[in-house]
Amino acid sequence: MSQTTMKIAIKNGRVVDPRHGIDAPRDLFIADGKIAAVLPAGQTPDGFAADRTLDAAGQLVLPGVVDLAARLPGLEPELEAAVAGGVTRLACPPDSDPPMDEPELVERLVRRAQDAGLARVHPVGALTQGLAGEKLAEMAGLAAEGCVAFSQAKRAVRESQSLLRALQYAATFDFPVWCYPQNLSLARGGVAHDGEVAARLGLPGIPVVAETVAIAQIVELCRATGVRIHLTRLSSAAGVALVRAAKAQGLPLSADVAVHHLHLTDEDIGFFNNLTRVDPPLRTAADRAALREGLADGTLAAVCSDHTPLADDERQVPFGEATPGVSAVELLLPLTLAWAREAGVPLATAVARLTCDPAALLGVAGGDLGAGAPADVVLFDPEATWTADADTLVSRGRNTPFLGRTVTGRTSATLVGGRLVYARQD
Amino acid sequence: MADLLSTPPTPASPQLGADGRLLHLLSTEGLPRQTITHILDTAKSFLEVSDRDVKKVPLLRGKSVFNLFFENSTRTRTTFEIAAKRLSADVINLDVSRSSTAKGETLLDTIDNLCSMHADMFVVRHATSGAPFLIAEHLARTGRHDIRVVNAGDGRHAHPTQGLLDMYTIRHYKGDFAGLTVAIVGDILHSRVARSDIHALRALGCGEIRAVGPKTLLPAHLEAQGVKVFHNLEEGLKDCDVVIMLRLQNERMDGALLPSASEYFKRFGLTPAKLKLAKPDAIVMHPGPMNRGIEIDSAVADGPQAVILDQVTFGIAVRMAVMSILAGN
C-alpha cells in the first residue's frame, strides 16, 4: 500500500488548530492524504479502519508549520531538517545561487522539491534580474511556475524610480512583493545594532533609522501603487510602530519577524560571538519586547526561521567578516512556543503565527486541520528537553546562537500529505 | 529549561583565567584594577633596564614571540619587537598582510601553522574588531593553553597596550586617578585607543572622563560607558588635568564625516589658546603619529605640556611588562 492511500489515526493528543478554534483532546483521522475527521476521544468516522495508529498521548497535534523564509543549499538535507523541525511548507527566498529569476530555475526547484517528498516548497521569485535591482524579472512567467511572491531578498533596488516601477508592474497582476526593510545605504558597513554594545566592541553600527527610513518609503510606495507588501524581518520597536500605524490606515501591508529576534539581543554578542551575526541585527531588550508584543497582537503576522545554513568555515573569521545568518528551521517551533510560554501568550495564538497566518499570507493551503485539508500534521512533545548541537541538528548548518543550549519541546513526527516524512528515533 | 528570555550576563573575558590570572591581553575592558596596577608597577621596574648600557633581561630567553601584523604598522610592531628583544625573546616578524592571507589562507590556518613552529606568544594587529578574541578562543578550543595572545590593535575595538601606556603616563605625572578630569578629543568612533583608555580610566577610578568631538565621530550611547560627551572643545577642555588628542585619519574627509581638515582644526584642533582653558599643569598626550595642524598645533605638540615622547618610552616598558607577566614571570 502506498503511503498516500494509507489510513492513519492520531489518537490521544491535544489538537491545536487555531483556524478552527480548536484546542482540545481530539483524535485525528487521515485518509487519501487528507484530513478525514477530527473527533472527540472514543469516536471514529463511519467505516474508518486505520492502517496505522500513532499514539499522541502527552503530545501536541498541530498543523504543519509554514515557514516564510528558509534557504535550501543542497536542497534535500535542508528539507530533512525542515520536517525534523515540524515545518511542512516553506517559502524559499530568491537569493539562492543562482538567484530565482528565470522560470526554468523555479520549475526545476519545484520539481526537485516534489521528488524529495519532504516539506512543500514555495519559491519567492526575484523582483529583478539577477537581483541586481535594475531590470525587472519575468514575474508572470515565474508566477506560472509557482512563485508565490516577488522579492529582492536582502538586496537593494538602488533607484527609487526602478522600485516604484517594479511595484507597479507587480500590482498589475496583484502579485505580492516582499520587501526587506533596511535602507542599505544607512546600513552600509554595519555589522551590529548601533548601540551600547557596538560602541563598546568597536563594531560598525546599523542604526534603527536604516529600518524606519526603509519602512516609511515602502509604506508610501504601497499607498501609491496599491501593491500588496510584506515586510520581511523586522528588528526594532520603531519599525513595529510604523507597521502598526500603516495597518491601521488600511494599507495592504503585513510583516514578519525571525524567531531569534524574539529571544536574543545585542548583549548576546558578548565578546564577538559570531553566531549572533545576523541581518537585521539583534537590537535592544526594548526592541525585543516590542517585537514580541507585535507578534502577540498580530501587527506581525508570522514568525519565521530565516533559515540560513552556513558551512563551519564561514564562521572561522572575526565577527565583522562572518557571513550573517542562522540555521534555525529546526528551532522555529520550539523557540516560538517558548516565547508563548514566557510571554503568557495563548498557545493557539503562537500556533496561528506559525501556521494559518503565514499560509494565508502565501495564499496557499496549510495551517488547517479541517476535514478535506491536506494532512500536513506535526506531533510535538512539549516537555521533551534536548540540546541543540552537532549531534542533534539535521541541517548541515550548525550556525545557531542556541548551540549548546537546552531547548524544551521537540518534534516527534511530521506528516506531509498524509505521509509520515519524519519520526524521531530515540 | 534554561530561560531563553534572561539576557546572559556579559561573559567573562577570555583573557582572564578562572583564577583571575592574565592569560592574554585582548582588551582593557574587564581588567581588574589590581591587574592594571601590577602591569604599571612592573613597567616601572623595566624603565630602569632601558636606561642601562646593557638593555636586556633574560625573562623571555628561549621564548618565541611572533609579531603577526595583518595590518601594517611599522611603529607599533617596532615597539613590540624592542620590548621582546629586551626580554631576550626570539622575535619573528610576519607581515601577514602581504604573505599567506593574500594566498587565501584563513586567519586560523595561519595560526595553526605558526603554532606548529612552536610559538609562545602572538602579538596581533588586525583590521577587524575582535580578531584577537577569535585567535584566543581557537587556541583554547584546540588545547594550546600555553600560547599567549597580545592584542596590538583590532579594528575600532581595542589597543590595550596603548591604553596601558597612557595610564602609565598619567600616573607618572598625576599620581592618583580619583580627582582627575581626562578629556579625549577627536575621532572616538574609529579609535581603538579611545576605547582602551576609557575602560582603563574607569577601572582605575578616574574622576571624570570626557569625550570631545563632532557627532559624526562619536559612537552612539557613549554615555553608557560612563563618559561625559562634549561637542565644543573649549567646554570639553575646561579645567582638565589630562588631554588625550586622537589622530584624525585623512579618509574621514571622504565619507562625509567632516568637510575638511582645516575646518576640523578650527573647531577641534588643540592650540595654545585653547589649552589655556585646561588646568595650568595639564598634560597633553597623543598616541602618534601626529597630524600637525590638523588635530594639534605644533606649538602644543612641541610645547612644555606635551608628554608625547615620554609616552613612547613608557610604551616599551609597558609592553615588556605585559609580555613578562603573560610569560609567567
Interface residues (C-beta under 8 A of the other chain):
Chain A: D194 G195 E196 A198 A199 R200 L201 G202 L203 P204 G205 P207 H263 T265 E267 D268 G270 F271 F272 N274 A285 D313 Q316 V317 P318 F319 G320 E321 L335 A338 E342 T385 R405 T406 V407 T408
Chain B: M1 A2 D3 L4 L5 T7 P8 T10 P11 S13 P14 E29 T106 L107 L108 H126 T128 S129 G130 A131 F133 L134 H138 D154 G155 R156 H157 A158 R192 R195 P219 A220 H221 L222 A224 Q225
